[in-house]
Amino acid sequence: MRISARADYAIRASAELAARAGGDPVRAEELAERQDIPQRFLEGILSDLRRAGVVASVRGARGGHRLARAGEEITLADVIRAVDGPLVYVRDERPSDLEFSGAAEPLLEVWVALRANVRAVLEAVTLADLASGRLPDAVRALAADDAAWSQG
């Protein structure tokens, strides 16, 4: 699976908004600077996040962007879907819409299982988790297992 730069930037900017005490609006320029994201690219991402109801715009001299809902209510899956669409797809189709035959027939179950596991992780982690630095135990355990496996 590949996470696009667009999704990575969207999550980083959203986490920055979640870390703001009181939900004060943050200007796009500040978000871009704090997360080292090209500002023009970020502005397009913020538009997608606004349309999806992840962020809200605040006009005026002290305006900017803030989360549209509490950080505990917004998952990483929500953010990725807002900017990239479905979490896992094969040849631009959802795995459940595919058909395989012959020796490749079991591959459908592999793609569906992959989608289920990606969803399980990305829907378990919220923006508040990132902002607080406290990831769910199950996610930390998976990361630790993978790190141990990679070194072995």
DSSP file (Angstrom, degrees, kcal/mol; ACC not computed):
  #  RESIDUE AA STRUCTURE BP1 BP2  ACC     N-H-->O    O-->H-N    N-H-->O    O-->H-N    TCO  KAPPA ALPHA  PHI   PSI    X-CA   Y-CA   Z-CA
    1    1 A M              0   0    0      0, 0.0     2,-0.4     0, 0.0    87,-0.1   0.000 360.0 360.0 360.0 146.1    0.0    0.0    0.0
    2    2 A R        -     0   0    0      0, 0.0     2,-0.6     0, 0.0     0, 0.0  -0.979 360.0-149.5-123.6 128.7    1.2    3.5   -0.8
    3    3 A I        -     0   0    0     -2,-0.4    77,-0.0     4,-0.0     0, 0.0  -0.871  27.3-130.3 -94.9 123.5    0.2    6.6    1.2
    4    4 A S     >  -     0   0    0     -2,-0.6     4,-2.5     1,-0.1     5,-0.2  -0.254  15.7-116.7 -70.3 159.1    0.2    9.6   -1.2
    5    5 A A  H  > S+     0   0    0      1,-0.2     4,-2.9     2,-0.2     5,-0.2   0.874 117.9  57.9 -59.9 -36.9    1.9   12.9   -0.3
    6    6 A R  H  > S+     0   0    0      2,-0.2     4,-2.2     1,-0.2    -1,-0.2   0.923 108.7  43.4 -60.5 -45.8   -1.5   14.5   -0.4
    7    7 A A  H  > S+     0   0    0      2,-0.2     4,-2.4     1,-0.2     5,-0.2   0.908 114.0  51.0 -67.5 -41.9   -2.8   12.1    2.3
    8    8 A D  H  X S+     0   0    0     -4,-2.5     4,-2.4     1,-0.2    -2,-0.2   0.937 113.2  45.0 -60.1 -47.9    0.4   12.5    4.4
    9    9 A Y  H  X S+     0   0    0     -4,-2.9     4,-2.7     1,-0.2     5,-0.3   0.896 111.6  53.3 -63.9 -40.4    0.2   16.3    4.2
   10   10 A A  H  X S+     0   0    0     -4,-2.2     4,-2.2    -5,-0.2    -1,-0.2   0.908 111.4  45.5 -62.6 -42.3   -3.5   16.2    5.0
   11   11 A I  H  X S+     0   0    0     -4,-2.4     4,-2.7     2,-0.2     5,-0.2   0.924 113.4  49.5 -67.3 -44.1   -3.0   14.1    8.1
   12   12 A R  H  X S+     0   0    0     -4,-2.4     4,-1.9    -5,-0.2    -2,-0.2   0.920 113.7  45.3 -62.5 -44.2    0.0   16.2    9.3
   13   13 A A  H  X S+     0   0    0     -4,-2.7     4,-1.9     2,-0.2    -1,-0.2   0.905 114.1  49.5 -65.9 -40.9   -2.0   19.5    8.9
   14   14 A S  H  X S+     0   0    0     -4,-2.2     4,-2.3    -5,-0.3    -2,-0.2   0.887 109.2  51.7 -65.8 -39.2   -5.0   18.0   10.6
   15   15 A A  H  X S+     0   0    0     -4,-2.7     4,-1.6     2,-0.2    -1,-0.2   0.885 107.4  53.8 -63.8 -37.9   -3.0   16.8   13.5
   16   16 A E  H  < S+     0   0    0     -4,-1.9     4,-0.4     1,-0.2    -2,-0.2   0.902 109.4  47.9 -62.7 -40.8   -1.5   20.2   13.8
   17   17 A L  H >< S+     0   0    0     -4,-1.9     3,-1.1     1,-0.2    50,-0.2   0.893 109.3  53.5 -66.0 -39.0   -5.0   21.6   14.0
   18   18 A A  H 3< S+     0   0    0     -4,-2.3    -1,-0.2     1,-0.3    -2,-0.2   0.807 103.3  57.8 -65.5 -29.0   -6.0   19.0   16.6
   19   19 A A  T 3< S+     0   0    0     -4,-1.6     2,-0.5    -5,-0.1    -1,-0.3   0.608  81.1 108.0 -77.8 -11.3   -3.0   20.0   18.8
   20   20 A R  S X  S-     0   0    0     -3,-1.1     3,-1.6    -4,-0.4     2,-0.2  -0.554  74.0-126.9 -72.9 118.5   -4.3   23.6   19.0
   21   21 A A  G >  S+     0   0    0     -2,-0.5     3,-0.9     1,-0.3    -1,-0.1  -0.445  92.0   8.0 -63.0 131.0   -5.6   24.3   22.5
   22   22 A G  G 3  S-     0   0    0      1,-0.2    -1,-0.3    -2,-0.2    -2,-0.1   0.429 114.0 -91.6  78.9  -2.1   -9.1   25.7   22.3
   23   23 A G  G <   +     0   0    0     -3,-1.6    -1,-0.2     1,-0.2    -2,-0.1   0.789  63.3 178.6  67.3  27.6   -9.4   25.1   18.6
   24   24 A D    <   -     0   0    0     -3,-0.9    -1,-0.2     1,-0.1    41,-0.1  -0.359  36.8 -98.7 -61.7 141.9   -8.2   28.5   17.6
   25   25 A P        -     0   0    0      0, 0.0     2,-0.4     0, 0.0    41,-0.2  -0.287  35.5-153.9 -63.1 146.4   -8.0   29.0   13.8
   26   26 A V  B     -A   65   0A   0     39,-2.5    39,-2.5    -3,-0.1    32,-0.1  -0.986  16.2-121.5-124.0 131.6   -4.6   28.5   12.2
   27   27 A R     >  -     0   0    0     -2,-0.4     4,-2.2    37,-0.3     3,-0.3  -0.380  21.4-121.1 -68.8 148.4   -3.6   30.2    8.9
   28   28 A A  H  > S+     0   0    0      1,-0.2     4,-2.8     2,-0.2     5,-0.2   0.861 113.0  59.0 -57.8 -37.2   -2.6   28.0    6.1
   29   29 A E  H  > S+     0   0    0      1,-0.2     4,-2.2     2,-0.2    -1,-0.2   0.907 107.0  46.4 -60.3 -41.8    0.8   29.7    5.9
   30   30 A E  H  > S+     0   0    0     -3,-0.3     4,-3.0     2,-0.2     5,-0.2   0.913 112.3  49.6 -68.8 -42.4    1.5   28.7    9.5
   31   31 A L  H  X S+     0   0    0     -4,-2.2     4,-1.9     1,-0.2    -2,-0.2   0.934 111.9  49.2 -59.2 -45.5    0.3   25.1    9.0
   32   32 A A  H  X>S+     0   0    0     -4,-2.8     5,-2.3     1,-0.2     4,-0.7   0.912 114.3  45.0 -61.0 -43.9    2.5   24.9    5.9
   33   33 A E  H ><5S+     0   0    0     -4,-2.2     3,-0.7    -5,-0.2    -2,-0.2   0.931 112.2  50.2 -67.2 -45.9    5.5   26.3    7.8
   34   34 A R  H 3<5S+     0   0    0     -4,-3.0    -1,-0.2     1,-0.2    -2,-0.2   0.817 122.8  31.8 -65.1 -30.4    5.1   24.1   10.9
   35   35 A Q  H 3<5S-     0   0    0     -4,-1.9    -1,-0.2    -5,-0.2    -2,-0.2   0.318 106.5-119.3-110.6   7.4    4.8   20.9    8.9
   36   36 A D  T <<5 +     0   0    0     -3,-0.7    -3,-0.2    -4,-0.7    -4,-0.1   0.946  60.9 149.8  53.5  54.6    7.1   21.8    5.9
   37   37 A I      < -     0   0    0     -5,-2.3    -1,-0.2    -6,-0.2     2,-0.2  -0.951  57.8-103.2-116.5 134.5    4.3   21.5    3.4
   38   38 A P     >  -     0   0    0      0, 0.0     4,-2.5     0, 0.0     5,-0.2  -0.412  32.7-138.0 -57.8 126.1    4.2   23.5    0.1
   39   39 A Q  H  > S+     0   0    0      1,-0.2     4,-2.4     2,-0.2     5,-0.2   0.883  98.3  50.1 -60.0 -45.0    1.6   26.2    0.9
   40   40 A R  H  > S+     0   0    0      1,-0.2     4,-1.3     2,-0.2    -1,-0.2   0.899 112.8  48.1 -62.8 -38.8   -0.2   26.1   -2.5
   41   41 A F  H  > S+     0   0    0      1,-0.2     4,-1.8     2,-0.2    -1,-0.2   0.915 110.9  51.9 -64.2 -43.4   -0.5   22.4   -2.3
   42   42 A L  H  X S+     0   0    0     -4,-2.5     4,-3.1     1,-0.2     5,-0.2   0.871 102.3  59.0 -62.5 -38.5   -1.8   22.6    1.3
   43   43 A E  H  X S+     0   0    0     -4,-2.4     4,-1.6     1,-0.2    -1,-0.2   0.894 106.7  47.5 -61.0 -39.3   -4.5   25.1    0.3
   44   44 A G  H  X S+     0   0    0     -4,-1.3     4,-1.8    -3,-0.2    -1,-0.2   0.893 112.1  50.1 -65.4 -39.9   -6.0   22.6   -2.2
   45   45 A I  H  X S+     0   0    0     -4,-1.8     4,-2.6     1,-0.2    -2,-0.2   0.920 108.2  52.4 -64.0 -44.4   -5.8   19.9    0.5
   46   46 A L  H  X S+     0   0    0     -4,-3.1     4,-2.2     1,-0.2    -1,-0.2   0.854 106.4  54.5 -61.8 -34.3   -7.6   22.2    3.0
   47   47 A S  H  X S+     0   0    0     -4,-1.6     4,-2.4    -5,-0.2    -1,-0.2   0.927 109.5  46.8 -63.4 -44.7  -10.3   22.8    0.4
   48   48 A D  H  X S+     0   0    0     -4,-1.8     4,-1.7     1,-0.2    -2,-0.2   0.909 112.7  49.7 -63.1 -41.9  -10.9   19.0    0.1
   49   49 A L  H  <>S+     0   0    0     -4,-2.6     5,-2.7     1,-0.2     6,-1.1   0.862 110.4  50.8 -65.8 -35.5  -10.9   18.7    3.9
   50   50 A R  H ><5S+     0   0    0     -4,-2.2     3,-1.4     4,-0.2    -2,-0.2   0.932 109.0  50.3 -67.2 -45.8  -13.4   21.5    4.2
   51   51 A R  H 3<5S+     0   0    0     -4,-2.4    -2,-0.2     1,-0.3    -1,-0.2   0.839 110.6  50.9 -60.7 -32.8  -15.7   19.9    1.6
   52   52 A A  T 3<5S-     0   0    0     -4,-1.7    -1,-0.3    -5,-0.2    -2,-0.2   0.488 116.8-113.9 -84.6  -3.0  -15.6   16.6    3.5
   53   53 A G  T < 5S+     0   0    0     -3,-1.4    -3,-0.2    -4,-0.3    -2,-0.1   0.713  86.1 114.6  78.9  20.3  -16.4   18.3    6.9
   54   54 A V  S   <S+     0   0    0     -5,-2.7    14,-2.8     1,-0.2    15,-0.6   0.865  80.0  22.5 -87.5 -42.2  -13.0   17.6    8.5
   55   55 A V  E     -B   67   0A   0     -6,-1.1     2,-0.4    12,-0.3    -2,-0.3  -0.840  68.0-149.1-121.5 162.0  -12.0   21.3    8.8
   56   56 A A  E     -B   66   0A   0     10,-3.0    10,-2.0    -2,-0.3     2,-0.4  -0.956  15.5-129.6-126.9 148.4  -13.8   24.6    8.9
   57   57 A S  E     -B   65   0A   0     -2,-0.4     2,-0.5     8,-0.2     8,-0.2  -0.771  13.8-158.8 -97.3 143.1  -12.7   27.9    7.6
   58   58 A V  E     -B   64   0A   0      6,-3.0     6,-2.0    -2,-0.4     2,-0.1  -0.987  13.2-147.8-121.8 122.2  -12.9   31.0    9.8
   59   59 A R        +     0   0    0     -2,-0.5     3,-0.2     4,-0.2     2,-0.1  -0.409  48.8  54.9 -85.1 162.8  -12.9   34.4    8.0
   60   60 A G  S >  S-     0   0    0      1,-0.2     3,-1.9    -2,-0.1    -2,-0.1  -0.416  99.3 -51.3 110.7 177.9  -11.4   37.6    9.3
   61   61 A A  T 3  S+     0   0    0      1,-0.3    -1,-0.2    -2,-0.1    -2,-0.0   0.822 139.3  38.2 -61.2 -33.8   -8.2   39.1   10.6
   62   62 A R  T 3  S+     0   0    0     -3,-0.2    -1,-0.3     2,-0.0    -2,-0.1   0.037  99.4 122.2-103.9  25.5   -7.8   36.2   13.1
   63   63 A G    <   +     0   0    0     -3,-1.9     2,-0.3   -39,-0.1    -4,-0.2  -0.042  17.8 115.0 -81.1-176.4   -9.2   33.7   10.7
   64   64 A G  E     - B   0  58A   0     -6,-2.0    -6,-3.0   -37,-0.1     2,-0.3  -0.982  63.3 -43.2 154.1-142.7   -7.8   30.5    9.4
   65   65 A H  E     +AB  26  57A   0    -39,-2.5   -39,-2.5    -2,-0.3     2,-0.3  -0.919  45.4 169.1-124.6 150.0   -8.7   26.8    9.7
   66   66 A R  E     - B   0  56A   0    -10,-2.0   -10,-3.0    -2,-0.3     2,-0.1  -0.939  46.4 -78.4-146.2 166.8   -9.8   24.6   12.6
   67   67 A L  E     - B   0  55A   0     -2,-0.3   -12,-0.3   -12,-0.2   -13,-0.1  -0.446  30.1-144.1 -67.3 143.2  -11.2   21.2   12.9
   68   68 A A  S    S+     0   0    0    -14,-2.8     2,-0.3    -2,-0.1   -13,-0.2   0.718  84.8  19.7 -80.0 -22.2  -14.9   21.0   12.1
   69   69 A R  S    S-     0   0    0    -15,-0.6     5,-0.1     1,-0.0   -13,-0.1  -0.849 105.9 -68.0-136.0 171.5  -15.4   18.3   14.9
   70   70 A A    >   -     0   0    0     -2,-0.3     3,-2.1     1,-0.1     4,-0.4  -0.331  44.5-119.9 -61.2 144.3  -13.5   17.2   17.9
   71   71 A G  G >  S+     0   0    0      1,-0.3    57,-1.4     2,-0.2    56,-1.0   0.775 113.3  63.2 -57.6 -27.7  -10.2   15.5   17.2
   72   72 A E  G 3  S+     0   0    0      1,-0.2    -1,-0.3    55,-0.2    -2,-0.1   0.680 102.2  51.4 -69.5 -17.5  -11.5   12.4   19.0
   73   73 A E  G <  S+     0   0    0     -3,-2.1     2,-0.6     1,-0.1    -1,-0.2   0.492  96.2  76.7 -97.9  -5.5  -14.2   12.1   16.3
   74   74 A I    <   -     0   0    0     -3,-0.9    53,-2.3    -4,-0.4    54,-0.3  -0.927  64.3-163.6-114.3 118.1  -12.0   12.3   13.2
   75   75 A T  B  >  -C  126   0B   0     -2,-0.6     4,-1.6    51,-0.2    51,-0.2  -0.510  34.2-112.6 -93.5 164.4  -10.0    9.3   12.2
   76   76 A L  H  > S+     0   0    0     49,-2.3     4,-2.6    46,-0.8     5,-0.2   0.856 119.9  59.6 -61.6 -33.6   -7.0    9.0    9.9
   77   77 A A  H  > S+     0   0    0     45,-1.8     4,-2.7    48,-0.3    -1,-0.2   0.902 101.7  53.3 -61.1 -40.7   -9.3    7.1    7.6
   78   78 A D  H  > S+     0   0    0     44,-0.3     4,-1.7     1,-0.2    -1,-0.2   0.919 110.9  46.4 -59.2 -43.9  -11.7   10.1    7.4
   79   79 A V  H  X S+     0   0    0     -4,-1.6     4,-1.3     2,-0.2     5,-0.2   0.929 113.4  47.4 -67.1 -46.0   -8.8   12.4    6.4
   80   80 A I  H  X>S+     0   0    0     -4,-2.6     4,-3.2     1,-0.2     5,-0.6   0.927 111.4  50.6 -63.3 -44.6   -7.4   10.0    3.8
   81   81 A R  H  X5S+     0   0    0     -4,-2.7     4,-1.2     1,-0.2    -1,-0.2   0.867 105.8  58.2 -60.7 -34.8  -10.8    9.4    2.3
   82   82 A A  H  <5S+     0   0    0     -4,-1.7    -1,-0.2    -5,-0.2    -2,-0.2   0.843 121.1  24.4 -64.2 -33.8  -11.4   13.2    2.1
   83   83 A V  H  <5S+     0   0    0     -4,-1.3    -2,-0.2    -3,-0.5    -1,-0.2   0.711 138.3  22.1-105.9 -23.8   -8.3   13.8   -0.1
   84   84 A D  H  <5S-     0   0    0     -4,-3.2    -3,-0.2     1,-0.3    -2,-0.1   0.538  91.4-133.5-122.4 -10.0   -7.7   10.4   -1.8
   85   85 A G  S  <<S+     0   0    0     -4,-1.2    -1,-0.3    -5,-0.6    -2,-0.2  -0.634  70.0  24.1  87.6-150.1  -11.0    8.5   -1.9
   86   86 A P  S    S-     0   0    0      0, 0.0     3,-0.2     0, 0.0    -9,-0.0  -0.096  71.5-130.7 -54.7 147.7  -11.2    4.8   -0.9
   87   87 A L  S    S+     0   0    0      1,-0.2     2,-0.4    28,-0.0     7,-0.0   0.904  89.3  20.3 -68.6 -43.2   -8.4    3.5    1.4
   88   88 A V  S    S+     0   0    0    -87,-0.1     2,-0.3     2,-0.0    -1,-0.2  -0.990  70.2 158.3-133.2 126.8   -7.6    0.4   -0.7
   89   89 A Y        -     0   0    0     -2,-0.4     2,-0.5     5,-0.2     5,-0.2  -0.990  28.0-143.2-144.5 154.4   -8.3   -0.2   -4.3
   90   90 A V  B >  S-D   93   0C   0      3,-3.0     3,-1.3    -2,-0.3    -2,-0.0  -0.975  87.2 -12.5-120.1 122.9   -6.9   -2.4   -7.0
   91   91 A R  T 3  S-     0   0    0     -2,-0.5    -1,-0.2     1,-0.3     3,-0.1   0.896 130.3 -55.6  51.9  42.5   -6.7   -1.1  -10.5
   92   92 A D  T 3  S+     0   0    0      1,-0.2     2,-0.3    -3,-0.1    -1,-0.3   0.714 119.4 105.3  63.8  24.5   -8.9    1.8   -9.4
   93   93 A E  B <  S-D   90   0C   0     -3,-1.3    -3,-3.0     2,-0.0    -1,-0.2  -0.959  78.4-105.6-129.6 150.9  -11.7   -0.5   -8.1
   94   94 A R    >   -     0   0    0     -2,-0.3     3,-2.1    -5,-0.2     4,-0.3  -0.517  33.8-121.1 -69.0 141.5  -12.7   -1.6   -4.7
   95   95 A P  G >  S+     0   0    0      0, 0.0     3,-1.7     0, 0.0    17,-0.2   0.856 111.7  60.3 -53.8 -37.0  -11.5   -5.1   -3.9
   96   96 A S  G 3  S+     0   0    0      1,-0.3    -2,-0.0    15,-0.1    12,-0.0   0.661 100.5  56.5 -67.7 -14.1  -15.1   -6.3   -3.3
   97   97 A D  G <  S+     0   0    0     -3,-2.1    -1,-0.3     2,-0.0     2,-0.2   0.438  92.3  94.4 -93.7  -1.0  -16.0   -5.3   -6.9
   98   98 A L    <   -     0   0    0     -3,-1.7     2,-0.4    -4,-0.3    -4,-0.0  -0.484  54.7-160.2 -92.5 160.2  -13.3   -7.5   -8.5
   99   99 A E        -     0   0    0     -2,-0.2     2,-0.3     2,-0.0     6,-0.0  -0.998   8.1-176.6-137.8 137.7  -13.5  -11.0   -9.8
  100  100 A F        -     0   0    0     -2,-0.4     2,-0.3     5,-0.2     5,-0.1  -0.917   6.0-161.4-128.5 156.9  -10.6  -13.4  -10.4
  101  101 A S    >   +     0   0    0     -2,-0.3     3,-1.4     5,-0.0     4,-0.1  -0.874  49.3   5.9-134.2 168.5  -10.5  -16.9  -11.8
  102  102 A G  G >  S-     0   0    0     -2,-0.3     3,-1.8     1,-0.3    -2,-0.1  -0.281 126.4  -9.5  62.7-141.8   -8.3  -19.9  -11.9
  103  103 A A  G 3  S+     0   0    0      1,-0.3    -1,-0.3     2,-0.1     4,-0.1   0.711 136.7  57.2 -63.9 -21.4   -5.1  -19.9   -9.7
  104  104 A A  G X  S+     0   0    0     -3,-1.4     3,-1.8     1,-0.2     4,-0.4   0.489  76.0  99.2 -88.4  -3.4   -5.7  -16.2   -8.9
  105  105 A E  T X  S+     0   0    0     -3,-1.8     3,-1.4     1,-0.3     4,-0.4   0.870  77.8  55.1 -54.6 -42.7   -9.2  -16.7   -7.5
  106  106 A P  T >> S+     0   0    0      0, 0.0     4,-1.3     0, 0.0     3,-0.7   0.679  88.0  81.8 -66.0 -13.8   -8.0  -16.6   -3.8
  107  107 A L  H <> S+     0   0    0     -3,-1.8     4,-2.4     1,-0.2     5,-0.2   0.824  79.8  65.9 -60.1 -31.1   -6.3  -13.3   -4.5
  108  108 A L  H <> S+     0   0    0     -3,-1.4     4,-2.3    -4,-0.4    -1,-0.2   0.918 100.3  49.5 -57.4 -43.5   -9.7  -11.6   -4.0
  109  109 A E  H <> S+     0   0    0     -3,-0.7     4,-2.5    -4,-0.4    -1,-0.2   0.864 108.4  54.0 -64.1 -35.3   -9.7  -12.7   -0.3
  110  110 A V  H  X S+     0   0    0     -4,-1.3     4,-2.5     2,-0.2    -2,-0.2   0.940 110.5  45.3 -63.6 -46.7   -6.1  -11.3    0.1
  111  111 A W  H  X S+     0   0    0     -4,-2.4     4,-2.3     2,-0.2    -2,-0.2   0.890 114.1  48.6 -65.9 -39.0   -7.2   -7.9   -1.3
  112  112 A V  H  X S+     0   0    0     -4,-2.3     4,-2.3    -5,-0.2    -1,-0.2   0.909 112.2  49.0 -67.4 -40.9  -10.3   -7.8    0.9
  113  113 A A  H  X S+     0   0    0     -4,-2.5     4,-2.4     2,-0.2    -2,-0.2   0.893 109.7  52.5 -63.8 -40.3   -8.3   -8.8    4.0
  114  114 A L  H  X S+     0   0    0     -4,-2.5     4,-2.6     2,-0.2     5,-0.2   0.940 110.0  48.1 -59.8 -47.4   -5.8   -6.1    3.2
  115  115 A R  H  X S+     0   0    0     -4,-2.3     4,-2.6     1,-0.2    -2,-0.2   0.915 110.9  51.2 -60.3 -43.0   -8.5   -3.5    3.0
  116  116 A A  H  X S+     0   0    0     -4,-2.3     4,-2.1     1,-0.2    -1,-0.2   0.895 112.6  45.5 -62.7 -40.6  -10.0   -4.7    6.3
  117  117 A N  H  X S+     0   0    0     -4,-2.4     4,-1.8     2,-0.2    -2,-0.2   0.890 112.1  50.2 -72.6 -39.0   -6.7   -4.5    8.1
  118  118 A V  H  X S+     0   0    0     -4,-2.6     4,-2.8     1,-0.2     5,-0.3   0.935 113.2  47.3 -61.9 -45.5   -5.9   -1.1    6.7
  119  119 A R  H  X S+     0   0    0     -4,-2.6     4,-2.6    -5,-0.2     5,-0.2   0.907 107.0  57.6 -61.5 -41.4   -9.3    0.1    7.8
  120  120 A A  H  < S+     0   0    0     -4,-2.1     4,-0.4    -5,-0.2    -1,-0.2   0.883 114.4  37.6 -59.1 -39.3   -8.8   -1.4   11.2
  121  121 A V  H >X S+     0   0    0     -4,-1.8     4,-1.0     2,-0.2     3,-0.9   0.956 119.3  44.8 -76.6 -52.0   -5.7    0.6   11.8
  122  122 A L  H 3< S+     0   0    0     -4,-2.8   -45,-1.8     1,-0.3   -46,-0.8   0.766 114.9  48.6 -69.2 -25.3   -6.7    3.9   10.2
  123  123 A E  T 3< S+     0   0    0     -4,-2.6    -1,-0.3    -5,-0.3    -2,-0.2   0.591 107.6  57.1 -87.1 -10.7  -10.1    3.9   11.8
  124  124 A A  T <4 S+     0   0    0     -3,-0.9     2,-0.5    -4,-0.4    -2,-0.2   0.692  96.0  72.3 -88.6 -20.9   -8.6    3.2   15.2
  125  125 A V     <  -     0   0    0     -4,-1.0   -49,-2.3    10,-0.1   -48,-0.3  -0.844  65.7-168.2-103.6 126.8   -6.4    6.2   15.2
  126  126 A T  B  >  -C   75   0B   0     -2,-0.5     4,-1.7   -51,-0.2   -51,-0.2  -0.610  36.9-110.1-104.9 168.0   -7.9    9.7   15.7
  127  127 A L  H  > S+     0   0    0    -53,-2.3     4,-2.7   -56,-1.0   -55,-0.2   0.853 121.1  57.3 -63.7 -34.0   -6.4   13.1   15.2
  128  128 A A  H  > S+     0   0    0    -57,-1.4     4,-2.0   -54,-0.3     6,-0.3   0.876 102.5  55.0 -64.1 -36.7   -6.6   13.5   19.0
  129  129 A D  H  >>S+     0   0    0    -58,-0.3     5,-1.3     2,-0.2     4,-1.2   0.936 111.5  43.8 -60.1 -46.2   -4.4   10.4   19.4
  130  130 A L  H ><5S+     0   0    0     -4,-1.7     3,-0.5     1,-0.2    -2,-0.2   0.942 112.7  51.2 -63.8 -47.4   -1.8   11.9   17.1
  131  131 A A  H 3<5S+     0   0    0     -4,-2.7    -1,-0.2     1,-0.3    -2,-0.2   0.830 115.7  42.1 -61.8 -32.3   -1.9   15.3   18.8
  132  132 A S  H 3<5S-     0   0    0     -4,-2.0    -1,-0.3    -5,-0.2    -2,-0.2   0.628 105.7-126.6 -88.9 -14.4   -1.5   13.7   22.3
  133  133 A G  T <<5S+     0   0    0     -4,-1.2     2,-0.7    -3,-0.5    -3,-0.2   0.619  72.9 121.7  78.0  11.8    1.2   11.3   21.1
  134  134 A R      < -     0   0    0     -5,-1.3    -1,-0.2    -6,-0.3    -2,-0.1  -0.860  41.9-172.3-113.9  97.8   -0.8    8.4   22.5
  135  135 A L        -     0   0    0     -2,-0.7   -10,-0.1     1,-0.1     5,-0.0  -0.526  38.9 -86.3 -83.3 154.2   -1.7    5.8   19.9
  136  136 A P    >>  -     0   0    0      0, 0.0     4,-2.2     0, 0.0     3,-0.5  -0.285  37.5-119.2 -57.4 145.2   -4.0    2.9   20.6
  137  137 A D  H 3> S+     0   0    0      1,-0.2     4,-2.7     2,-0.2     5,-0.2   0.868 112.4  56.8 -55.6 -40.5   -2.3   -0.1   22.2
  138  138 A A  H 3> S+     0   0    0      1,-0.2     4,-1.9     2,-0.2    -1,-0.2   0.878 108.3  46.9 -61.9 -37.5   -3.2   -2.3   19.3
  139  139 A V  H <> S+     0   0    0     -3,-0.5     4,-2.3     2,-0.2    -1,-0.2   0.919 112.0  49.7 -70.9 -43.6   -1.6    0.0   16.8
  140  140 A R  H  X S+     0   0    0     -4,-2.2     4,-2.5     1,-0.2    -2,-0.2   0.900 110.0  52.2 -60.4 -40.2    1.6    0.3   18.9
  141  141 A A  H  X S+     0   0    0     -4,-2.7     4,-2.7     2,-0.2    -1,-0.2   0.912 109.1  48.9 -64.1 -42.6    1.7   -3.5   19.1
  142  142 A L  H  X S+     0   0    0     -4,-1.9     4,-2.4     2,-0.2    -1,-0.2   0.917 111.8  49.4 -61.8 -42.8    1.5   -3.9   15.4
  143  143 A A  H  X S+     0   0    0     -4,-2.3     4,-2.3     1,-0.2    -2,-0.2   0.904 112.5  47.7 -63.8 -41.1    4.2   -1.3   14.8
  144  144 A A  H  X S+     0   0    0     -4,-2.5     4,-2.4     2,-0.2    -2,-0.2   0.905 111.1  50.8 -67.0 -41.3    6.4   -3.1   17.4
  145  145 A D  H  X S+     0   0    0     -4,-2.7     4,-2.4     1,-0.2    -2,-0.2   0.912 112.1  47.2 -61.2 -42.8    5.8   -6.5   15.8
  146  146 A D  H  X S+     0   0    0     -4,-2.4     4,-2.7     2,-0.2    -2,-0.2   0.900 110.8  51.1 -67.6 -40.2    6.7   -5.2   12.4
  147  147 A A  H  X S+     0   0    0     -4,-2.3     4,-1.4     2,-0.2    -1,-0.2   0.911 112.5  46.7 -62.7 -41.9    9.8   -3.5   13.7
  148  148 A A  H  X S+     0   0    0     -4,-2.4     4,-1.0     1,-0.2    -2,-0.2   0.906 113.3  48.9 -66.1 -41.0   10.9   -6.8   15.3
  149  149 A W  H  < S+     0   0    0     -4,-2.4     3,-0.4     1,-0.2    -2,-0.2   0.894 108.4  53.8 -65.8 -40.3   10.1   -8.7   12.2
  150  150 A S  H  < S+     0   0    0     -4,-2.7    -1,-0.2     1,-0.2    -2,-0.2   0.833 111.4  45.5 -64.5 -32.4   12.0   -6.3    9.9
  151  151 A Q  H  <        0   0    0     -4,-1.4    -1,-0.2     1,-0.2    -2,-0.2   0.671 360.0 360.0 -84.1 -16.7   15.2   -6.7   12.1
  152  152 A G     <        0   0    0     -4,-1.0    -1,-0.2    -3,-0.4    -2,-0.2   0.451 360.0 360.0 -86.1 360.0   14.9  -10.5   12.3
